[in-house]
């Protein structure tokens, strides 16, 4: 194939989009984004190279299993759920009609992916495609080299209906829970034929096609060099999809749409400006920051939105409505990051959770809200953490009383059993009375009706997650003046003691009779993913899962020296099995350093815990090492499932130099900055900057620090200090200063801060 024609289109576009950079000889934030990072998975799901605008409804990526995939299921038009399949696919084609297939042979030689632009050569067919997204509409240029053959576009829906009218195809795809996604699709030139096909014949008499894999073939005359496609999408109806298209893409100018997208991304990513000589670190940083904007998505369309929570179209009353969030993954760092750099958006997202709950049959705040409703996955109900953290840190754009009531209901009225949407049952009554979620006794069969049919009880994960949620409820209740309830939930938040084994000093499943699970090896908890005891991780990770009261955990493990010893032991203890045997059972427990898992969210705060024992130099060492080992500028550079910012928000915070160990406590634990400078735009013309003096990529250890010009000998600082604006200056060195922030009064606060 002669690639010169097609490559020239790409080069022209990239020139138009980057000429301002060349003039300045300085890369802008979006130029550092590498969507290929993580495209080959270590074990489970790869991180897909998503093309989209920040938090927008329209998201696409080449639909392949991994970066190694040899085929794609057509060019994508909209991905309706995180890591999901495209609802509609577009397949350009040249050749015999009878050879049209649903998949496209694929190659990577000339593929280019940016957050705002995509292009690829389909070598087998001598076709080149370019793409640019808007918020609810997108545009393709399809170029055909073979002038002696007819050109074809095949548009399909996996399960729905399509209608044709001249140069337009419109219709819908059925999703789950009575939800549909609609498309209005048109080309700049009119096809000579539109219809279904059988053999070598196109049946242009059928103006409607429906069912599974319903499709239309659009035929264009031989000699067609280029077809321009633009389309709008909607969750409301076809007319709204058309309106979205007309509002956002008024002509067929792909370069203009791509430039607008580039500008939006630069403005968004530019909320954090980093500098330093490590270009790979900048790529990892801005790519991670871009990942945090993939979810939640705004589905307001001209002031209205379809809600799967009651099956109705609503007016958004002037506030964007967001959905698609797996809060088990995102409450730890993604939501806290937005509180700092996107407070208005975070206000709207918290408010959207409350609105969803109003629309649901049961008033239990969602924990996995998606376009198609709440899927009630994983364990715990961390909406309480999201609300508490937002309010404690100053956000006021939602009804706190209502947020408290629905968060409390999700913990006290809905069952705590994982993946279940049933009301509270016998296990929940036991939890309320005894303070822990019981495991099955040895040989006991599951009979509790609230336990999901294919799930397990996850007793330690549920207990530790829920006592933390109860602590968050106590914070909210206190803000509302509900002192009795605040005291009640505060006391309950100490119930992690009920499942602590004083002999082994691990959190250990306990049955309803109060007996610890027998023959438990904390490296190999029973059940797939260890779910008979924990969840997705082993006992070594859940040993540290009391983020609201690390100071108490230090004492429970025998004091500071013992605490550090046990942390080091976790990193030093080998897997204990061959990798095929281990990962066959514990596939989420990836990114291992000994028993530690960098690839799963419950472990993200653990490297920062040395600060609580007066040895922050170990945190500085560990965080730097983990970033270098597991988050790299390559196709395997993410160690686990990247859940829409759930994992990469850890990278953003850690490279800046601090981390929110405890959502709900308005403070940040200091790590070790990766850059010479990281400046956060915190709004109202103010910024907060972390400056590394004596900077180099090798100088990972803090020698001394100043906060706004004053000597700072604490390994943490408050959210209030951050939001006032200013500068944290840290003098760096190649070797640790073991005395810095090592005193008892230097450690980060825990539970006692809020008594």
Protein Blocks (a to p, Z undefined) as FASTA:
>chain_A
ZZklmmmmmmmmmmmmmmmmmmnopacfklmpcfkgopacfklcccddddddehiabdcd
dddfblmbcbdebjafbdcbghiacfbdcdddeddfklpcfbdcddfklgccdfkbccdd
dfknopacdddddfkbccdddddfblmbccddddddfbdcdddehjaccdddddehhiac
ddddddfbdcfbdcddehjaccfkbmbdedehiacdddddehiabdcddddddfkbmmlm
mmmmmmmmmbfcfklmmmmmmmmmmmmmmmpccedjblklmmmmmmmmmmmmmpccdfbe
ghiacdfklopacdeehpacdehiafklmmmmmmmmmmmmmmmlmmmmmmmmmmmmmmpm
blcdcfbdcfkbcehgaedjfklmmmmmmmmnopacbcfklmmmmmmmmmmmpcfbehia
bdcdfklmmmmmnopacdddehiacfbfklcfkbcfklmlmmmmmmmmmmmmmmmmmmno
paklmmmmmmmmmmmmmmccfklopacdddfkopacehiafklcghehhlmmmgoiafkl
mmmmcfklmmlmmmmnopjklmmmmmmmmmmmcghiafklmmmmmmmlghiehjbcfkbf
klmmmmmmmmmnopaklmmmmmmmmmmmmmccbfklcfbdceehllmmmmmmmmnopacf
bghiacdddfbdfbfbdcddebjhiacddddehiafklmbcfbdceehiacfbfbdcfkl
mmnopaddddddfbdcfkgopafklpccdfklmZZ
